[in-house]
Amino acid sequence: MTEIRQQEIRDLRALNLTPKQIARKLGIKVSEVNAAIQNQAQQTTLDRLASCELDPVYQCLASESLIQLLPKIPQESPIKNLLTKIIPAKNNDDINRGLGLVVIARVARYNQITVCSYLLDIWCLGVKDTIPPRTVDRVKFPEFAEALFNLFPGKPQEVPLEVAQGMIFSACEYAESLGFQPHKDFSKSRSHIGEWDGRIRIECGRDGKPCYVNGPHDHPQKIMETLNQSRGEGNFDFIIGSAPIEDNFW
């Protein structure tokens, strides 16, 4: 599609015409209009992220395993009064508890939602995987989010942005202290999170030390070597076997 045609679509969209109306006016397929609108929304999002200009938060969601690591929050207390004491998760021996998911959605143009997700290994590797900014229709967002959380035990809960930030960056800091960097795509989804003030944190590790559970796409030998260098032999746990939650996650 030519740049002139894309500009025509942008101009008509700015007049609040529907994709069907735009297609009829320009004599093209509705699918072509929808594809152009989605591409334009994605590019706009990337440009805004590059300039550190963030869209308003639409919704932040976190898996149950991460929620259980938060401090106890009295219902009458605002989020800014969160206690610093961490409440350990129950059933800490369940290997699924070592993985959690955070989804941050922001409002985009043309009734779109921009979504990033962050797969966290809170016992060892930090940000294990991430979906860079992706735009979905506002109506389809609940279905999209449900599919992301489908493989995780329990029901995801909505959390304030400050809490989502604390979960992600707590996992990042812990992993970096062990010698591990975030997933290679984290640079694309990092700006979407916003700036973390460091107040809200979750406890990482298992029973006070790192615990590596090998996944289907890991390099166990390299990870074990890194843990030996950063913590020393015998100062971390290693569980053989891949948690089913991670298989074909994307």
C-alpha positions as CSV (number, residue, x, y, z in Angstrom):
1,M,0.0,0.0,0.0
2,T,1.4,3.4,-1.0
3,E,2.1,6.2,1.5
4,I,-0.5,8.3,-0.2
5,R,-3.2,5.7,0.4
6,Q,-2.1,5.2,4.0
7,Q,-2.4,9.0,4.6
8,E,-5.9,8.9,3.1
9,I,-6.8,6.2,5.6
10,R,-5.3,8.2,8.4
11,D,-7.2,11.3,7.4
12,L,-10.5,9.5,7.1
13,R,-9.9,7.7,10.4
14,A,-9.3,11.0,12.1
15,L,-12.9,12.0,11.0
16,N,-14.1,8.9,13.0
17,L,-15.1,6.9,9.9
18,T,-15.3,3.2,10.4
19,P,-13.0,0.8,8.5
20,K,-16.1,-0.2,6.4
21,Q,-16.9,3.4,5.5
22,I,-13.2,4.1,4.6
23,A,-13.1,1.0,2.4
24,R,-16.2,2.0,0.6
25,K,-15.0,5.6,0.1
26,L,-11.6,4.5,-1.2
27,G,-12.8,1.5,-3.2
28,I,-10.6,-1.0,-1.3
29,K,-11.1,-4.0,0.9
30,V,-12.1,-3.6,4.5
31,S,-9.2,-6.1,5.4
32,E,-6.7,-3.7,3.8
33,V,-8.1,-0.8,5.8
34,N,-7.9,-2.8,9.1
35,A,-4.4,-3.9,8.3
36,A,-3.3,-0.3,7.6
37,I,-4.9,1.0,10.8
38,Q,-3.3,-1.7,12.9
39,N,0.2,-1.0,11.4
40,Q,-0.3,2.7,12.0
41,A,-1.2,2.1,15.6
42,Q,1.8,-0.1,16.2
43,Q,4.2,2.4,14.6
44,T,2.7,5.2,16.6
45,T,3.2,3.1,19.8
46,L,6.8,2.4,19.0
47,D,7.4,6.1,18.2
48,R,5.9,7.2,21.5
49,L,7.9,4.6,23.4
50,A,11.1,5.7,21.7
51,S,10.4,9.3,22.9
52,C,9.5,8.0,26.4
53,E,6.0,9.3,26.0
54,L,3.6,6.7,27.5
55,D,-0.1,6.2,26.9
56,P,-2.4,6.0,29.9
57,V,-2.7,2.7,31.6
58,Y,-5.8,0.7,30.6
59,Q,-5.2,-2.4,32.9
60,C,-2.4,-4.3,34.6
61,L,-2.9,-8.0,35.4
62,A,-0.7,-10.4,37.4
63,S,-0.9,-14.2,38.0
64,E,-1.8,-15.6,41.3
65,S,1.7,-16.8,42.1
66,L,2.9,-13.2,42.0
67,I,-0.1,-11.8,43.9
68,Q,0.8,-14.1,46.9
69,L,4.2,-12.5,47.1
70,L,2.8,-9.1,47.8
71,P,2.7,-7.4,51.2
72,K,-0.6,-7.6,52.9
73,I,-2.6,-4.6,51.9
74,P,-5.5,-3.5,54.2
75,Q,-8.5,-2.6,52.0
76,E,-8.8,0.8,53.4
77,S,-5.2,1.7,52.7
78,P,-4.1,3.3,49.4
79,I,-1.3,1.7,47.4
80,K,1.2,4.3,48.5
81,N,1.0,2.9,52.1
82,L,2.1,-0.6,51.2
83,L,4.1,-2.2,53.9
84,T,7.7,-3.3,53.1
85,K,7.3,-6.7,54.8
86,I,6.9,-9.5,52.3
87,I,4.4,-12.4,52.8
88,P,5.9,-15.6,51.5
89,A,3.8,-17.6,49.0
90,K,2.0,-20.7,50.2
91,N,3.0,-24.1,48.7
92,N,6.5,-22.8,47.9
93,D,7.6,-26.3,46.8
94,D,5.3,-26.3,43.8
95,I,7.6,-25.6,40.8
96,N,4.8,-23.7,39.1
97,R,5.1,-21.1,41.8
98,G,8.5,-20.1,40.4
99,L,6.8,-18.7,37.3
100,G,4.5,-15.7,37.0
101,L,3.0,-13.5,34.3
102,V,2.5,-9.7,34.3
103,V,0.5,-8.0,31.5
104,I,0.5,-4.2,31.1
105,A,-2.1,-2.7,28.8
106,R,-2.2,0.9,27.7
107,V,-4.8,3.0,25.8
108,A,-3.9,3.6,22.2
109,R,-5.6,5.5,19.4
110,Y,-8.6,4.3,17.4
111,N,-10.1,2.2,20.2
112,Q,-7.0,0.0,20.4
113,I,-5.1,-1.3,23.4
114,T,-1.3,-1.7,23.4
115,V,-0.2,-4.8,25.3
116,C,3.1,-6.1,26.6
117,S,3.5,-9.3,28.7
118,Y,6.4,-10.4,30.9
119,L,7.0,-14.0,31.9
120,L,8.9,-13.9,35.2
121,D,11.0,-16.6,36.7
122,I,11.1,-15.2,40.3
123,W,13.3,-18.0,41.6
124,C,16.2,-17.5,39.3
125,L,16.2,-16.1,35.8
126,G,14.1,-13.0,36.1
127,V,12.4,-11.8,32.9
128,K,12.4,-15.1,31.0
129,D,10.3,-14.0,28.1
130,T,8.3,-11.0,26.9
131,I,5.9,-9.9,24.2
132,P,7.0,-6.5,22.8
133,P,4.2,-3.9,22.2
134,R,1.3,-5.4,20.4
135,T,-2.0,-3.7,19.6
136,V,-5.4,-5.4,19.9
137,D,-8.9,-4.1,19.6
138,R,-10.3,-3.0,23.0
139,V,-13.3,-5.4,22.6
140,K,-10.9,-8.3,22.0
141,F,-8.5,-7.5,24.8
142,P,-10.2,-9.6,27.5
143,E,-10.1,-12.6,25.3
144,F,-6.4,-11.9,24.4
145,A,-5.5,-11.6,28.1
146,E,-7.4,-14.7,29.1
147,A,-5.4,-16.7,26.5
148,L,-2.1,-15.4,27.9
149,F,-3.1,-16.4,31.5
150,N,-4.7,-19.7,30.5
151,L,-1.6,-21.8,31.3
152,F,-1.1,-20.3,34.8
153,P,-2.8,-21.7,37.9
154,G,-5.4,-19.6,39.6
155,K,-7.1,-16.5,38.3
156,P,-5.2,-13.3,37.4
157,Q,-5.9,-10.2,39.3
158,E,-5.9,-6.5,38.4
159,V,-3.1,-4.6,40.1
160,P,-2.0,-0.9,40.0
161,L,0.9,-0.1,37.7
162,E,3.2,0.4,40.7
163,V,2.7,-3.2,41.7
164,A,3.2,-4.5,38.2
165,Q,6.4,-2.5,38.0
166,G,7.6,-3.8,41.4
167,M,7.0,-7.4,40.3
168,I,8.9,-7.1,37.0
169,F,11.9,-5.1,38.3
170,S,12.2,-7.1,41.5
171,A,12.7,-10.2,39.3
172,C,15.1,-8.3,37.1
173,E,17.2,-7.1,40.0
174,Y,17.4,-10.6,41.6
175,A,18.4,-12.3,38.3
176,E,21.0,-9.7,37.6
177,S,22.5,-10.2,41.0
178,L,22.9,-13.9,39.9
179,G,24.5,-13.0,36.6
180,F,21.5,-13.2,34.3
181,Q,20.2,-10.6,31.9
182,P,16.5,-10.2,30.9
183,H,15.2,-11.8,27.8
184,K,16.6,-10.3,24.5
185,D,13.2,-8.7,23.7
186,F,13.0,-6.9,27.0
187,S,14.6,-3.9,25.4
188,K,11.5,-3.6,23.2
189,S,9.0,-3.8,26.0
190,R,11.0,-2.1,28.8
191,S,9.7,1.5,28.0
192,H,6.1,0.2,28.2
193,I,6.5,-0.4,31.9
194,G,7.4,3.2,32.9
195,E,9.8,4.3,35.6
196,W,9.9,2.3,38.9
197,D,10.5,4.1,42.1
198,G,11.8,1.0,43.9
199,R,9.2,1.1,46.8
200,I,7.1,-1.9,46.0
201,R,9.0,-5.2,45.7
202,I,8.3,-8.9,45.9
203,E,10.6,-11.6,47.4
204,C,12.5,-13.6,44.9
205,G,14.3,-16.9,45.2
206,R,13.0,-20.0,47.0
207,D,13.6,-20.5,50.7
208,G,16.2,-17.8,50.7
209,K,18.3,-18.9,47.8
210,P,18.1,-19.3,44.0
211,C,16.3,-22.3,42.6
212,Y,16.7,-23.1,38.9
213,V,14.0,-25.2,37.3
214,N,15.1,-26.1,33.8
215,G,12.8,-25.2,31.0
216,P,12.4,-26.6,27.4
217,H,14.4,-23.7,25.8
218,D,17.1,-23.2,28.4
219,H,20.8,-24.0,28.4
220,P,21.1,-25.7,31.8
221,Q,24.9,-26.2,31.7
222,K,25.5,-22.5,31.1
223,I,23.0,-21.5,33.7
224,M,24.5,-23.8,36.3
225,E,28.0,-22.4,35.5
226,T,26.7,-18.9,36.1
227,L,25.1,-19.8,39.4
228,N,28.3,-21.5,40.5
229,Q,30.3,-18.3,39.7
230,S,27.8,-15.9,41.4
231,R,26.7,-18.0,44.4
232,G,29.1,-20.9,44.7
233,E,28.4,-24.6,44.7
234,G,25.8,-25.7,47.2
235,N,24.3,-22.3,47.6
236,F,21.5,-22.8,45.1
237,D,18.9,-25.5,44.2
238,F,18.4,-27.1,40.8
239,I,15.2,-29.0,39.9
240,I,15.2,-31.2,36.9
241,G,12.1,-31.1,34.8
242,S,10.2,-28.5,32.8
243,A,7.1,-27.0,34.3
244,P,4.1,-27.7,32.0
245,I,3.1,-24.0,32.3
246,E,5.9,-23.0,30.1
247,D,5.5,-25.4,27.2
248,N,4.5,-23.6,24.0
249,F,3.9,-20.5,26.0
250,W,3.7,-18.2,23.0
